[in-house]
């Protein structure tokens, strides 16, 4: 799965989020949310579970980095956003490498 630029209700359902968190997400982000540091901070303030989202969304691309953050046990919105940006960069490098082989 490619990394999404936006989190939506349908994405959360696809990732099997619980209905309570989906409802809370809809209240705070009725049109969905672009993944930005500001929105990550808003989600954290709203009580949404960024570690869960990171595990579901980013672990395959960034397992090592995410495990490193989890060891600290105090995962913040900045951590999620940093790991997301690392995953985006890795995905872009892989696409560039694949295109250059053609």
N, C-alpha and C positions, 0 to 999 in steps of 0.2 A: 504494500500500500504506500503510495506517495504521501509525503507530508502535506497536510492541508494548510492553507493560508488562513482559513477561518474555522472556527468551531461552531457547529450548528446542532440543533436538536437531533436531526437525523444522524449526524456523525456520532453523537453521544449514544443514541440508541444502537447504532451499529457496533459500538464499542461495549455495549451492554451495561450502560450506566443505570443506576437505580432510579426509579421514577421520582423519588424525593429530590435527588440532585438535578434531574432534568427539569423539574418544576422550578427549583431555585434558579437554575441557569436561565430559564425562560423569563422569570421575573426580572432578573438583572440585565439580561442581554436578549430582549425580545426579537431582535433581528439577527441574532448570532453575534459572533465576536471575531474580529481579526486578531491573530495572535501577535500582540504587541506587549511590551513591558507594562504599559499603563493598564491594559486589559487584564494582564496576569495579576497585577496588584489589586485591581477591582474584584477579580474572581476570588482571590485570597481573602479580601475583606468581607466578601459575601459568604464565606464559609465553604466555597467549592474546593474539592479535593484535587489540587494540582499534582501531588505525587501519584495519585491513581491515574490521572490523565497522562502524565508523562510515561508511566509504566506501560499503559495500553498503546500509546501513540508513538513513543520514541524508543522504547527499549531495544527493538531489533536493530535500529540504526546506531544507537548510542549506549548499548548495554554497559560498557566499561565506565563511561562518564557518569551515567545515572547511578550505577552502583556506588561510585565514589561519593556522590552527593548523599545518597541514602545512608551511608555509614555515619554521616554527621547527625542524622535523625532530626535535624531542624531545617527542613527543606522550605525555602521561601520562594516567592514568586520570581525573584531574580534568578534563582537557580534553575527553575523550570525554563524561563526564557533563554538563559544562557545555553542550556542543553539543547533546546529547540533550535537555536541559531547554529550550534555545532552540527546538528543533524541536517539542517538545510544546506550548510556548506558541504558536508560529506555527500549529500545527494547530488548537488550540483557538480562536484568533482567527478563523481561516478558517471553522470550523464555526459559530461564533456569527454571523459576518457573513452566511453563507449562510442560516442559520435566520431572521435578521431580515429578509431579503429576501422570505420567503414570506408 
